């Protein structure tokens, strides 16, 4: 019974994702057309006259009515064609597949760093309220929310690269001393390990540490805060008091009963934090010259590159929908309330 209920819940989430994607395609198309500037004028160059600009506009299909432009855009989407980037002249799908793994690698390592610190800190703060651990958790949360990521990044660069010399130069994913590993996953560290090139793997990891810590210090704040709040609420529940009164070991009560029930809102927070960090890490990418998708979107917005902006929005939307579906699957698997249906 519980298995059938979980399957129905997941299938319903998949069905709900379809109209969301359709709405995102429509909205992204209309919003990009509302951007200031003329991509045809930018593509023609500063010395172009009105006639040449009009010719480029015709070749790009920008002279046609919006409904016809939208139909052509949808047809291209079904063919897997996201257009050509104005600034680079490369297909948008190529630019996205090249830059997206860099952002995913950065965001994933940052979230892993956040979880390693935030989850134990939130649990300890909940089990020891109003102690130095609880005060430390509040201080970390306040600092993580208050400090801008660009300031944290610049401070880490100044200390660990300029003063101590422990970190490599903040110039992208790999130092110029290394060659990029053969592409398998797009993640340099994993690809170098697959290639059994430990030196390149260490070089890629070294380049990744400072930007990941910078972003991780920002993302650990909501995770630690939610973990602490969820654990406090669960530890005050009737079933926890009953378990303690029955003489169950403290560790079993904490990790088997309390944490399993408190982890549900934490999982939701993890998904929201990952989605937000993936779309908002542009400042970190700029500080560390990280060739990610965020900096690519900013460059596209500056020149009113319709195809690049639409490709970015659509890619991020697909990632968010896929991430939400993954969270729903995990949620239904770990939710102890569904076991009562068996």
Helices and strands as residue ranges (DSSP letters): H 2-33, H 39-44, H 50-59, H 66-78, H 92-127, H 132-146, H 149-156, I 157-163, H 188-194, H 198-235, H 238-245, H 250-252, I 253-258, H 259-280, H 282-287, H 293-302, H 306-334, G 336-341
